Amino acid sequence: MDGTTCLKSLLLSINQYKSSRSAANAAQLQKLIHDLCGMKGPRLLSPQQVLPSECLSGLVELAGDPNIDPCLSSIIISLLAQLASDEEIKVALNSTYNLTGTLASVIHSNSATPREGVVLQCLQVLQSLTYSARVSHCFTHMDELLAFLVQHIQAPNDDLTVPCLGLMANLCRYNVSVQTHIKSLSHVKVFYRTLINFLAHSSLTVVVFALSVLTSLTLNEEVGEKLFHARNIHQTFQLIFNIIVNGDGTLTRKYAVDLLVDLVKNPKIANYLTRYEHFSPCLSQVLGLLHNKDPDSAAKVLELLLSLCSVPGLRTLLCQAVFRPAGARLRLGSKKEPQGCGGEPGVALVHWVSMPLDGPDKCYLQALLLLEELFEETIDSALYSSAQPFLDLLLPVLLTMLEAPDSTCSERLLKKHCSRVARALDLLLVLCTEDSMRMLVAQGLSAAVCLAQMEALFSSGQMDVSFGCTVADSELSQVASEVILKMLDLMRHLKQLVLDMETSFYRILQDQRVVAPLSQSLTSDHREHVQTALRILFEAAPLPDFPVVLLGESITANNAYRQREAELSASRLSGLEPLPAPMLSRSCPPPAPSCQSSGPSQDAIHSLIEKLQSSMELQDHVKDLRVSEIMDVYEQKISALASKEGRLQDLLEAKAMALSQADRLIAQYRCQRAQAEAEARKLASLLKEAEHRKEELQVELSGQVLEAERAQADIQQLLQHNARLQADSQDHQALKASYNELLNRFNDSERMLKELQSAHIILTKQAEVLRKQNEGLKVQQDRVLSQLAEKEEQIKHLNRNIEEKVQEISGLQEEVRSQEERVRQMDKEKEDMEETIDVLRKELNKTEQARKEASIRASSLELQKSQLEAKLQKKEEELSKHSQMIAMIHSLSSGKLKSDSLSL
């Protein structure tokens, strides 16, 4: 039986049981539920489809009915517990089907008999449903459920204490209304004392449940101040870390991690944790849990590490613990670490990052987010040299994730693929902020990989924007848009470093298909998406073929869609009837008013041309007008109207294509409706066949009753014959028992004989072996004695050699002493020479200073000398002139004198 047939049969059986609660209908329904459990129910009962949704609604309704068969109720709750293991179905059961209120009503109706198995079963399902989910205080029987939980938590030696504690921890977490209700109870102090007493319980699960409830209720109150005081907080940290590392199971570890995450959010306790002296060894033990094979346990450990990254004082320590070599980490850790702590946490992180897509998505998404946080801190604190070996291991894994998905993969796997690629791109963008890491990324990445990834997303049918219509605001399209924008951002960082990356980047920016992710991100509520889209738009705007008009139309459509959605939500609040959700999610905005004015604008242009022609005919009659100026004005108006007509024509074509797409969507809706009607007709025919089969079975049943009466008479005769055979059988059994006893004795005797014979043979062989060993040992003893004599002779010879060596060593020691004395004398002489050199250096400096001063004086004296020589030369010239004059006077007056006396 395939899944669809099984679900149809289940829905039919649920309706039959509602109409007639007979034992046969209950048995049929139980059989179908058992078959569904064996066929992996969480994959079949997807709440997004009509048939599974109807089945879930019927099952929840039956589970809350107090008048159904208890056995059937238990089976239905077991199936719902199995469904709650899937996160998507769990959210739907909480929000859409109100399973929490249904189970609370079941507990309330059975509160008088809490020992019933259905109560424990409902508590366990509620604990699974409400874990990490905020439950409204307004659903039915919430106050009664809280009173029931408080009562059984305070009851001594109650079997329901542990599930009640776990459910109370879930309900109190992040739920102010539930916390206020519990604090308003008259006996709340007694409840606090009971929880504090549970902290000394032998079960770690009970301890962590009680501490979680106390944290939610008293963290910011006086009781919490005393409980989490600086004197006690270190013991509390040690207790929580011990529970995380050595917990009773995955459930206990989950609640311990949640407790520590809640405590770290308090700034005061986070400050205490930064000063906790045993934090480094505890962190090493927590990192060792990443080597656990359990994905749920690893996901909670990664969640804890992410919360520790939010504390500035612990972020650097976490980076050092992850990227530090194993030897250094073990030296800083405790001397005796538990098993599993000796591996490399970085290798474990790479293992969880590279998990297959069909595995739990929390593990690889949280691992990528943790690595992003760690590398941000590494780059900010200049610790990237220590992360270099780990980066060599991580980069090939990240680049493998960027490969295009298989075209045949389902929508669920495609959504997981997009989520993982988005986180991997975030990490690669962080690495690109540092130059050396950006070069490593560029060496491993190619433009073809980026283009293949985006082509796969464009061709997946999730982003059909070729008609300017808004994309359905689905989660998959949002994630796909995020991947495309981040891939473009990565290409923008690497366009100068990777071959053909720049060409591919600008080519994809001019593709019309990129309009959808750009418009969706520009109108997003997330700041990072808007900033990324603006960076891409800044690169794309100057390009000649960038579809600006289409982008504007898409942004307008998205805004109109959001406005329409807001109006519909307001109409729901005011009691108006909203449109069906499928039609709303697929509808396109109406054409803009500017498109409707294209016809009148065309008529205006023609009338303007006619007026112009008429004015040309009347130009002979109006000679005084400035016709040329009028012509220019009309020509400008015509050109403006023509350009406006072109834009309006483009808009009209875009709206026409949008209308055609809407027609296709309407056709698809009609096709789906026809398929649903065909399925309804098929179900009706199956119902008629079942009724016809029922009538045939009734006829067969009457025949079977007659045969049963005849068989009853035969059975009576067979019973009498059976009594006689029973007596004979008892005699036969007695004889058989005596025979078996004798046979056992014979077998025992024969077995003992064989054992004694085998023991005799073994002892004989052992004696022969010992004799041979004795002879061999004698020969070996003689050989050893001869070798011993030779060794003694060698020892004597070695003793003589040793004495000679000792004498040589004593002589060498004397030489060493003399050499040391010479070295000391030379050291002393060296020190004296250094002192002399220092004195000479000082004198040399003084001499050099005196030389400089003398050179300065010499230069001044030379200057004075040159000046005096010039003056002397002038005086000599004057003297020569005077001498000539005197000579002329003497020659004229008294006679000739000698030139010598004149010169004198």
C-alpha positions in Angstrom: 0.0 0.0 0.0 1.4 3.3 -1.1 1.4 6.5 1.1 -1.6 8.2 -0.6 -3.8 5.1 -0.4 -2.9 4.6 3.2 -3.8 8.2 4.1 -7.1 8.0 2.2 -7.9 4.8 4.0 -7.0 6.4 7.3 -9.2 9.4 6.7 -12.1 7.1 5.7 -11.6 5.0 8.8 -11.5 8.1 11.1 -14.8 9.3 9.6 -16.4 5.8 10.0 -15.2 5.6 13.6 -16.7 9.1 14.3 -20.0 8.1 12.9 -20.1 4.6 14.5 -17.8 3.8 17.4 -17.9 0.1 17.1 -15.2 -2.3 18.0 -14.7 -3.3 14.3 -14.1 0.3 13.3 -11.7 0.8 16.2 -9.7 -2.3 15.3 -9.6 -1.1 11.6 -8.4 2.3 12.7 -5.7 0.8 15.0 -4.5 -1.4 12.1 -4.1 1.6 9.8 -2.3 3.6 12.4 0.1 0.7 13.0 0.7 0.6 9.2 1.3 4.3 9.1 3.8 4.1 11.9 5.7 1.5 9.9 5.7 3.6 6.8 7.5 6.6 8.4 4.6 8.7 9.3 6.4 12.1 9.6 7.2 12.1 5.9 3.7 11.2 4.8 1.7 13.5 7.2 3.1 16.8 5.9 0.7 19.6 7.1 1.2 21.6 4.0 -1.0 19.2 1.9 -4.8 18.8 2.1 -5.1 15.1 2.7 -2.4 14.8 5.4 -3.8 17.9 7.1 -7.3 16.4 7.2 -5.8 13.2 8.7 -3.9 15.2 11.4 -7.0 17.2 12.3 -9.0 14.0 12.7 -6.4 12.3 14.8 -6.0 15.3 17.1 -9.8 15.5 17.5 -10.0 11.8 18.4 -7.1 12.1 20.8 -9.0 14.8 22.8 -12.2 12.9 22.9 -12.7 11.4 26.4 -15.2 8.8 25.2 -13.0 6.8 22.8 -11.4 3.5 23.5 -8.3 4.0 25.9 -6.3 1.6 23.8 -7.0 3.5 20.6 -6.3 6.8 22.4 -2.9 5.5 23.5 -2.0 4.4 19.9 -3.1 7.8 18.5 -1.0 9.6 21.1 2.0 7.4 20.3 1.7 8.3 16.6 1.5 12.0 17.5 4.6 11.6 19.6 6.4 10.1 16.6 5.2 13.0 14.4 6.4 15.5 17.0 10.0 14.4 16.3 9.8 16.2 13.0 10.4 20.0 13.6 8.0 21.2 10.8 5.1 19.0 12.0 5.8 19.9 15.6 5.4 23.6 14.8 2.1 22.8 12.9 0.8 20.6 15.8 1.4 23.5 18.2 0.1 26.4 16.1 -2.5 25.0 13.7 -3.9 21.9 15.4 -3.7 23.1 19.1 -2.4 19.6 20.2 -1.0 21.2 23.4 -4.5 22.2 24.5 -5.9 18.8 23.5 -3.4 16.9 25.6 -3.9 19.3 28.5 -7.6 18.5 28.4 -6.8 14.8 28.4 -4.6 15.2 31.5 -7.4 17.3 33.1 -10.0 14.7 32.4 -7.8 11.9 33.9 -6.4 14.0 36.8 -8.5 11.9 39.3 -6.6 8.8 38.1 -3.0 10.0 37.4 -1.6 6.5 37.5 -3.2 5.8 34.1 -0.7 5.2 31.4 -2.3 7.8 29.1 -1.4 10.6 31.6 2.3 9.7 31.5 2.1 9.4 27.8 0.5 12.8 27.4 3.1 14.4 29.7 5.9 12.9 27.6 4.4 14.1 24.3 3.8 17.6 25.9 7.4 17.7 27.0 8.5 17.0 23.4 6.0 19.5 21.9 6.8 22.4 24.2 10.6 22.0 24.1 12.2 25.2 22.6 8.6 26.4 21.8 6.8 29.3 23.3 3.3 28.2 24.4 0.5 30.6 24.9 -1.1 30.9 28.3 -4.5 31.3 26.7 -5.2 27.7 25.5 -7.7 25.5 27.3 -7.0 24.0 30.7 -3.6 25.8 31.0 -4.1 26.8 34.6 -5.3 23.3 35.5 -2.2 21.8 33.8 0.1 24.1 35.8 -1.7 23.2 39.0 -1.4 19.5 38.2 2.4 19.9 37.5 3.0 21.8 40.8 1.0 19.2 42.7 3.0 16.2 41.4 6.3 18.0 41.6 5.7 18.6 45.3 4.4 15.0 45.9 7.1 12.7 47.4 8.2 9.6 45.5 5.9 10.2 42.6 6.4 8.5 39.3 5.3 11.6 37.5 7.8 13.9 39.1 10.5 13.8 36.4 8.1 14.4 33.3 6.3 17.1 35.3 9.6 18.8 36.1 10.7 18.6 32.4 7.3 20.0 31.2 7.4 22.8 33.8 10.9 23.8 32.6 9.6 24.0 29.1 6.6 26.1 30.0 8.5 28.5 32.2 11.2 29.2 29.7 10.8 32.6 27.9 7.1 32.7 29.0 6.4 35.6 31.2 2.7 34.9 31.6 3.3 31.3 32.9 6.0 32.7 35.2 3.7 35.3 36.6 0.9 32.8 37.2 3.2 30.5 39.1 4.7 33.4 41.2 1.1 34.4 42.1 0.4 31.0 43.8 -0.1 31.2 47.5 2.3 28.3 48.2 5.1 29.5 45.8 7.7 29.5 48.6 7.0 25.9 49.4 7.4 25.2 45.6 10.7 27.0 45.6 12.0 25.0 48.6 10.9 21.7 46.8 12.9 22.7 43.7 16.0 23.7 45.8 15.8 20.3 47.6 15.8 18.6 44.1 19.3 20.1 43.5 20.7 17.4 45.9 19.0 14.6 44.0 20.9 11.6 42.8 19.6 11.9 39.2 21.3 14.5 37.1 18.1 14.8 35.0 16.1 15.9 38.0 18.8 18.3 39.1 19.0 20.1 35.7 15.2 20.2 35.4 14.9 21.8 38.9 17.7 24.3 38.2 16.1 25.3 34.9 12.7 26.0 36.5 14.5 28.0 39.3 16.4 30.0 36.7 13.3 30.9 34.8 11.3 31.9 37.9 13.9 33.5 40.2 16.9 34.7 38.1 16.1 38.4 38.5 14.6 38.2 42.0 15.9 38.0 45.6 15.8 34.2 45.6 17.8 34.1 42.4 20.3 36.6 43.8 21.0 34.2 46.7 21.0 31.1 44.5 23.4 32.6 41.9 25.5 34.6 44.2 29.2 35.0 43.5 29.9 32.5 46.4 27.8 29.8 44.7 28.1 30.5 41.0 31.4 28.7 40.5 29.9 25.5 42.0 26.9 26.0 39.8 29.1 26.3 36.7 31.0 23.2 37.7 27.7 21.3 38.2 26.3 22.4 34.8 29.5 21.5 33.0 29.6 18.1 34.7 26.0 17.5 33.6 26.8 18.5 30.0 29.9 16.3 29.8 28.7 13.3 32.0 24.9 13.6 31.6 22.5 10.7 31.8 21.7 11.1 28.1 21.0 13.4 25.2 17.8 14.8 26.9 19.7 15.8 30.1 22.5 17.4 28.0 19.9 19.4 26.0 18.4 20.9 29.1 21.8 21.6 30.7 22.9 23.4 27.5 19.7 25.5 27.5 20.3 26.3 31.2 23.8 27.6 30.6 22.7 29.5 27.5 20.0 31.3 29.6 22.5 32.1 32.3 25.1 33.5 29.9 22.4 35.9 28.6 22.5 37.6 32.0 25.5 40.1 31.9 26.3 39.6 35.6 26.6 35.8 35.3 28.4 36.1 32.0 31.0 38.2 33.8 31.3 35.5 36.5 31.9 32.9 33.8 34.8 35.0 32.3 36.4 34.8 35.7 35.7 31.1 36.3 39.1 29.5 36.8 38.3 26.1 35.4 36.7 27.4 32.3 39.5 26.3 29.9 39.5 22.6 30.9 35.7 22.6 30.9 35.7 24.1 27.4 38.1 21.4 26.3 35.8 18.7 27.6 32.8 20.4 25.9 34.7 20.5 22.6 35.5 16.9 23.0 31.7 16.2 22.8 31.8 17.3 19.2 33.3 13.8 18.4 30.0 12.3 19.6 28.2 10.4 16.8 24.7 11.7 18.0 23.7 14.7 15.8 21.2 16.0 18.4 23.9 16.1 21.1 26.4 17.7 18.7 23.7 20.4 17.7 23.2 21.3 21.4 27.0 21.6 21.9 27.3 23.9 18.9 24.4 26.0 20.3 26.3 26.3 23.6 29.5 27.4 21.8 27.6 30.0 19.7 26.1 31.4 22.9 29.7 31.6 24.4 30.8 33.5 21.4 28.4 36.3 22.4 30.4 36.9 25.5 33.4 39.2 24.5 35.7 37.8 27.2 35.2 34.2 26.1 35.3 34.6 22.3 39.1 34.8 22.1 39.4 31.8 24.5 37.1 29.8 22.3 39.2 30.7 19.2 42.4 29.6 20.9 40.8 26.3 22.1 39.6 25.4 18.6 42.6 26.5 16.6 45.3 25.7 19.1 47.4 22.5 18.4 46.4 19.4 20.3 49.5 19.3 22.5 49.1 22.9 23.8 45.4 22.3 24.5 46.1 19.2 26.5 48.8 21.0 28.6 46.3 23.6 29.5 43.5 21.1 30.1 42.9 18.9 33.1 45.3 16.0 33.8 42.6 13.4 33.5 40.1 14.2 30.7 37.2 12.0 29.8 37.2 9.8 26.8 36.7 11.6 23.5 38.4 14.9 24.5 41.7 14.2 22.9 40.7 14.7 19.3 40.9 17.9 17.3 37.8 20.0 17.6 38.5 21.6 14.3 38.3 18.2 12.6 35.0 17.5 14.3 33.6 20.9 13.1 34.6 20.0 9.5 32.9 16.6 10.0 29.6 18.3 11.0 29.9 20.9 8.3 30.3 18.3 5.6 27.3 16.2 6.6 24.9 15.1 3.8 21.9 17.2 3.1 19.4 14.6 4.2 20.9 14.7 7.7 19.9 17.1 10.5 20.3 20.6 9.2 20.9 22.1 12.6 24.3 20.5 12.9 25.9 21.9 9.7 24.1 25.3 9.9 25.2 25.9 13.5 28.8 24.6 12.7 29.1 27.1 9.8 27.7 29.9 12.0 30.2 29.0 14.7 33.1 29.0 12.3 31.9 32.4 11.0 32.0 33.8 14.5 35.4 32.3 15.2 37.0 33.6 12.0 35.6 37.1 12.6 37.3 37.1 16.0 40.5 35.5 14.5 40.8 38.3 11.9 40.0 41.1 14.4 42.5 39.8 17.0 45.2 38.9 14.4 45.2 35.2 15.3 44.8 34.0 11.7 48.3 32.5 11.6 47.1 29.9 14.1 44.0 29.1 12.0 46.0 28.6 8.8 46.3 24.8 9.1 42.6 24.5 9.9 41.7 26.8 7.0 43.6 24.5 4.6 41.3 21.6 5.8 38.1 23.7 5.7 38.3 25.5 2.4 38.0 22.4 0.1 34.8 21.5 2.0 33.3 25.0 1.7 34.1 25.1 -2.0 32.5 21.7 -2.6 29.3 23.1 -1.0 29.1 25.7 -3.7 28.7 23.1 -6.4 25.3 23.2 -8.1 22.6 20.9 -6.7 21.1 17.9 -8.5 18.3 19.0 -10.7 16.2 16.0 -9.5 16.3 16.8 -5.8 13.2 17.5 -3.9 12.0 20.9 -2.7 12.9 20.0 0.9 16.5 19.1 -0.1 16.8 22.2 -2.3 15.8 24.4 0.6 18.4 22.7 2.8 21.0 23.1 0.1 20.3 26.8 -0.2 20.4 27.3 3.6 23.8 25.6 3.8 25.2 27.4 0.8 24.0 30.8 2.3 25.9 30.1 5.6 29.0 28.9 3.6 29.0 32.1 1.6 28.7 34.1 4.8 31.9 32.4 6.0 33.7 32.9 2.7 32.8 36.6 2.8 34.3 36.8 6.3 37.5 35.2 5.0 37.6 37.6 2.1 38.0 40.5 4.5 41.7 39.5 5.1 44.1 39.6 2.2 46.0 36.3 2.7 42.7 34.4 3.3 41.1 36.0 0.3 44.0 34.8 -1.9 43.4 31.2 -0.6 39.7 31.5 -1.5 40.5 32.8 -4.9 43.0 30.0 -5.6 40.3 27.3 -5.0 37.2 29.0 -6.5 36.4 29.3 -10.2 33.8 31.4 -12.1 32.2 28.3 -13.5 31.2 27.1 -10.1 29.5 30.4 -9.2 27.7 30.5 -12.5 26.5 26.9 -12.2 25.2 27.5 -8.8 23.1 30.5 -9.9 21.9 28.8 -13.1 20.7 25.9 -11.0 18.7 28.2 -8.7 17.4 30.2 -11.7 16.2 27.1 -13.5 14.7 25.5 -10.4 11.4 27.4 -11.0 11.5 29.2 -7.7 12.3 32.6 -9.1 10.2 33.2 -12.3 10.5 37.0 -12.7 10.6 37.3 -16.5 7.1 38.9 -16.5 7.8 41.6 -13.8 5.5 39.9 -11.3 6.2 39.6 -7.6 7.6 36.3 -6.4 5.5 34.4 -3.9 6.8 35.2 -0.5 7.9 31.6 0.2 10.7 30.6 2.4 12.5 28.7 -0.4 12.4 31.7 -2.7 13.8 33.9 0.1 16.7 31.6 0.8 17.4 31.2 -2.9 17.5 35.0 -3.3 19.8 35.2 -0.4 22.2 32.7 -2.0 22.2 34.5 -5.3 22.9 37.9 -3.7 25.7 36.5 -1.5 27.2 34.7 -4.4 27.3 38.0 -6.4 28.9 39.7 -3.4 31.5 37.0 -3.3 32.2 37.4 -7.0 32.5 41.2 -6.4 35.2 40.5 -3.9 37.1 38.1 -6.1 36.6 39.6 -9.6 40.2 40.9 -9.8 41.7 37.6 -8.5 40.0 34.8 -10.3 40.1 34.1 -14.1 37.0 35.2 -16.0 35.3 36.2 -12.7 34.9 39.8 -13.6 33.4 39.0 -17.0 31.0 36.5 -15.5 30.1 39.0 -12.7 29.1 41.8 -15.1 27.3 39.4 -17.5 25.1 38.0 -14.7 24.3 41.5 -13.5 22.8 42.3 -16.9 20.6 39.1 -16.8 16.9 39.9 -16.2 16.6 36.9 -13.8 18.7 38.8 -11.2 16.0 41.3 -10.8 13.9 39.1 -8.5 16.6 38.5 -5.8 17.6 42.2 -6.0 14.1 43.5 -5.6 13.3 41.0 -2.8 16.4 41.9 -0.9 15.9 45.7 -1.4 12.4 45.4 0.1 13.5 43.0 2.8 13.2 43.5 6.6 16.8 42.3 7.2 19.4 45.0 7.2 22.2 42.7 5.9 20.1 41.7 2.9 19.4 45.4 2.0 23.1 46.4 2.4 24.2 43.5 0.2 21.6 44.3 -2.5 22.7 48.0 -2.4 26.4 47.0 -3.0 25.4 44.8 -5.9 23.1 47.6 -7.3 26.0 50.1 -7.1 28.1 47.7 -9.3 25.2 47.1 -11.7 23.7 50.5 -12.2 26.4 51.9 -14.6 26.0 48.8 -16.9 24.3 49.6 -20.2 22.0 46.5 -20.3 21.0 46.5 -16.6 17.2 46.1 -16.5 16.4 49.2 -14.4 12.8 49.4 -15.6 12.1 45.7 -14.7 13.7 46.2 -11.3 11.5 49.2 -10.6 8.4 47.2 -11.6 9.4 44.3 -9.4 10.0 46.6 -6.4 6.7 48.2 -7.0 5.0 44.8 -7.2 6.6 43.7 -4.0 5.6 46.8 -2.2 2.0 46.5 -3.5 2.0 42.9 -2.4 3.1 43.8 1.1 0.6 46.6 1.3 -2.2 44.2 0.2 -1.0 41.7 2.8 -1.1 44.4 5.5 -4.6 45.4 4.4 -5.8 41.8 4.6 -4.3 41.3 8.0 -6.1 44.5 9.2 -9.3 43.2 7.7 -8.9 39.9 9.6 -8.5 41.9 12.8 -11.6 43.9 12.0 -13.7 40.8 11.2 -13.7 41.1 7.4 -13.4 38.1 5.2 -9.9 37.6 3.8 -9.0 36.2 0.4 -7.9 32.6 0.1 -4.3 32.2 1.0 -3.2 30.3 -2.2 -4.8 33.0 -4.4 -3.1 35.7 -2.3 0.3 34.2 -2.4 0.1 33.7 -6.2 -1.6 37.0 -7.2 0.2 39.8 -9.0 -0.5 43.5 -8.4 -2.9 45.3 -10.8 -1.5 47.4 -13.6 -0.4 50.9 -12.8 -2.7 53.7 -13.8 0.0 55.0 -16.2 -0.5 51.9 -18.4 -4.2 52.6 -18.8 -3.5 56.1 -20.1 -1.6 54.9 -23.2 -4.7 55.2 -25.4 -5.5 58.8 -24.6 -1.9 59.8 -25.0 -2.0 58.3 -28.5 -5.1 60.4 -29.4 -3.5 63.5 -28.0 -0.5 63.0 -30.2 -2.7 62.7 -33.4 -4.7 65.7 -32.4 -1.5 67.7 -31.9 -0.3 66.7 -35.4 -3.6 67.8 -36.9 -3.4 71.1 -35.1 0.2 71.6 -36.4 -0.9 70.8 -40.0 -3.8 73.3 -39.7 -1.5 75.9 -38.3 0.8 75.3 -41.3 -2.2 75.9 -43.7 -3.0 79.2 -42.0 0.5 80.6 -42.0 -0.3 82.9 -45.0 -3.1 84.5 -43.0 -1.1 84.9 -39.8 2.1 86.6 -40.9 2.7 88.4 -37.6 3.2 85.2 -35.6 6.6 83.8 -34.8 6.0 80.5 -36.6 9.5 79.1 -36.0 9.2 79.4 -32.2 5.8 77.7 -32.3 7.3 74.9 -34.4 10.1 74.4 -31.8 7.7 74.2 -28.9 5.5 71.7 -30.7 8.5 69.6 -31.8 9.7 69.4 -28.1 6.2 68.4 -27.0 6.0 65.8 -29.7 9.4 64.3 -28.8 8.5 64.3 -25.0 5.1 62.6 -25.7 6.8 60.1 -28.0 9.3 59.1 -25.4 6.5 58.9 -22.8 4.6 56.7 -25.3 7.6 54.4 -25.6 7.9 54.0 -21.8 4.1 53.5 -21.5 4.3 50.9 -24.2 7.0 49.0 -22.4 5.0 49.1 -19.2 1.9 47.9 -21.1 3.9 44.9 -22.5 5.2 44.1 -19.0 1.7 44.2 -17.5 0.4 42.1 -20.4 3.0 39.5 -19.7 2.1 39.7 -16.0 -1.6 39.2 -16.9 -0.6 36.1 -19.0 1.3 34.7 -16.1 -1.7 35.3 -13.8 -3.9 33.5 -16.4 -1.5 30.5 -16.3 -1.7 30.5 -12.5 -5.5 30.5 -12.7 -5.3 27.6 -15.1 -3.0 25.7 -12.8 -5.5 26.4 -9.9 -8.4 25.1 -12.0 -6.3 22.1 -12.9 -5.6 21.4 -9.3 -9.3 21.9 -8.5 -10.2 19.4 -11.2 -7.7 16.9 -9.8 -9.2 17.4 -6.3 -12.7 16.8 -7.7 -11.5 13.7 -9.5 -10.0 12.4 -6.2 -13.3 13.2 -4.5 -15.2 11.2 -7.2 -12.6 8.4 -6.8 -13.2 8.4 -3.0 -16.9 8.2 -3.5 -16.5 5.2 -5.9 -14.3 3.6 -3.3 -16.9 4.2 -0.6 -19.6 2.5 -2.9 -17.3 -0.4 -3.5 -16.7 -0.7 0.2 -20.4 -0.8 0.9 -21.0 -3.4 -1.8 -18.1 -5.4 -0.3 -19.7 -5.0 3.1 -23.0 -6.6 1.9 -21.1 -9.5 0.4 -19.3 -10.0 3.6 -22.5 -10.1 5.5 -23.8 -12.9 3.3 -20.6 -14.8 3.8 -20.8 -14.1 7.6 -24.3 -15.8 7.8 -22.8 -18.9 6.0 -19.9 -18.9 8.3 -22.3 -18.9 11.4 -24.0 -22.1 10.1 -20.6 -23.7 9.6 -19.5 -22.6 13.0 -22.6 -24.4 14.6 -21.7 -27.6 12.8 -18.1 -27.2 13.8 -19.2 -26.8 17.5 -20.8 -30.4 17.4 -17.6 -31.8 15.9 -15.6 -30.0 18.6 -17.5 -31.7 21.4 -16.8 -35.2 20.0 -13.1 -34.2 19.5 -13.0 -33.0 23.2 -14.1 -36.4 24.5 -11.6 -38.2 22.3 -9.0 -35.7 23.4 -9.7 -36.6 27.1 -8.9 -40.3 26.4 -5.8 -39.4 24.6 -4.8 -37.1 27.5 -4.8 -40.1 29.9 -2.6 -42.1 27.5 -0.3 -39.2 27.1 0.2 -38.9 30.9 1.3 -42.6 31.1 3.6 -42.0 28.1 5.1 -38.9 29.7 5.9 -40.9 32.9 7.7 -43.6 31.0 9.5 -41.1 28.9 10.7 -39.3 32.0 12.3 -42.5 33.5 13.9 -43.3 30.1 15.3 -39.8 29.9 16.8 -40.1 33.4 18.6 -43.3 32.6 19.8 -41.9 29.3 21.2 -38.8 31.1 23.1 -41.0 33.5 24.6 -43.0 30.7 25.6 -39.9 28.8 27.2 -38.4 31.9 29.3 -41.6 32.5 30.3 -41.7 28.9 31.3 -38.0 28.9 33.4 -38.5 32.1 35.2 -41.5 30.6 36.1 -39.5 27.5 37.3 -36.5 29.6 39.5 -38.8 31.7 41.0 -40.4 28.6 41.7 -37.0 27.0 43.3 -35.8 30.3 45.6 -38.9 30.4 46.7 -38.3 26.8 47.4 -34.6 27.6 49.4 -35.4 30.8 51.5 -37.9 28.8 52.3 -35.4 26.2 53.2 -32.8 28.8 55.6 -35.2 30.5 57.4 -35.9 27.2 57.6 -32.1 26.5 59.0 -31.4 30.0 61.7 -34.1 29.6 62.8 -32.6 26.2 62.8 -29.2 27.8 65.0 -30.5 30.7 67.6 -31.8 28.3 67.6 -28.6 26.3 68.1 -26.6 29.5 71.1 -28.7 30.5 72.8 -28.0 27.1 71.9 -24.4 27.4 73.4 -24.2 30.9 76.7 -25.6 29.8 76.8 -23.1 26.9 76.0 -20.2 29.3 78.8 -21.3 31.7 81.3 -21.2 29.0 80.1 -17.8 27.8 80.2 -16.6 31.4 83.9 -17.5 31.7 84.6 -15.6 28.5 82.7 -12.6 29.8 84.7 -12.5 33.0 88.0 -12.5 31.0 86.6 -9.6 28.9 85.6 -7.7 32.1 89.1 -7.9 33.5 90.5 -6.6 30.2 88.0 -3.8 30.3 88.9 -2.9 33.9 92.6 -2.5 32.9 91.5 -0.3 30.0 89.4 1.8 32.4 92.4 2.4 34.7 94.5 3.6 31.8 91.7 5.9 30.6 91.3 7.3 34.2 95.0 8.1 34.2 94.7 9.8 30.8 91.7 11.7 32.0 93.6 13.0 35.1 96.4 14.3 32.8 93.9 15.9 30.6 92.2 17.5 33.6 95.5 19.1 34.6 95.9 20.5 31.1 92.4 21.8 31.2 93.1 23.6 34.5 96.3 25.2 33.0 94.3 26.2 29.9 91.6 27.8 32.2 94.3 29.7 34.1 95.7 31.0 30.8 92.2 31.9 29.7 91.6 33.9 32.9 94.9 35.7 32.4 94.0 36.5 28.8 90.5 37.7 30.0 92.2 40.0 32.5 94.6 41.3 29.8 91.6 41.8 27.5 89.8 43.9 30.2 93.0 46.0 30.7 93.3 46.5 27.0 89.6 47.5 26.7 90.1 50.1 29.5 93.2 51.4 27.7 91.2 51.5 24.4 88.4 53.4 26.2 91.0 56.0 27.5 92.6 56.3 24.1 89.2 56.7 22.5 88.4 59.5 24.9 91.7 61.2 24.1 91.1 60.7 20.4 87.8 62.4 20.7 89.4 65.3 22.6 92.1 65.5 19.9 89.5 65.4 17.2 87.6 68.3 18.9 90.9 70.3 19.2 91.6 69.5 15.5 88.2 70.8 14.5 88.7 74.0 16.5 92.2 74.4 15.0 90.9 73.9 11.5 88.2 76.6 12.2 90.9 79.0 13.5 93.2 78.2 10.5 90.4 78.9 8.1 89.7 82.3 9.8 93.5 83.0 9.7 93.7 82.1 6.0 90.8 84.5 5.3 92.6 87.2 7.2 95.8 86.4 5.4 94.1 86.7 2.0 92.7 90.1 3.0 96.2 91.3 4.2 97.8 90.1 1.0 95.3 92.0 -1.0 96.0 95.1 1.1 99.8 94.5 0.8 99.5 94.2 -3.0 97.7 97.5 -3.2 100.4 99.2 -1.0 103.1 97.7 -3.2 101.5 99.1 -6.3 101.2 102.6 -4.6 104.8 102.3 -3.5 106.0 101.4 -7.0 104.1 104.4 -8.3 105.8 106.6 -5.6 109.2 105.1 -6.4 108.8 106.0 -10.1 107.7 109.5 -9.2 110.8 109.9 -6.9 113.0 108.5 -9.6 111.7 111.0 -12.0 112.2 113.7 -9.5 115.8 112.7 -8.8 116.6 112.3 -12.5 115.3 115.7 -13.1 117.0 117.3 -10.1 120.3 115.9 -9.3 121.3 113.1 -11.5 120.9 109.4 -11.9 120.8 107.1 -9.0 121.0 103.4 -9.0 117.9 101.5 -9.4 118.8 99.5 -6.3 118.7 102.4 -4.0 115.5 103.7 -5.5 113.9 100.4 -5.1 115.0 100.4 -1.5 
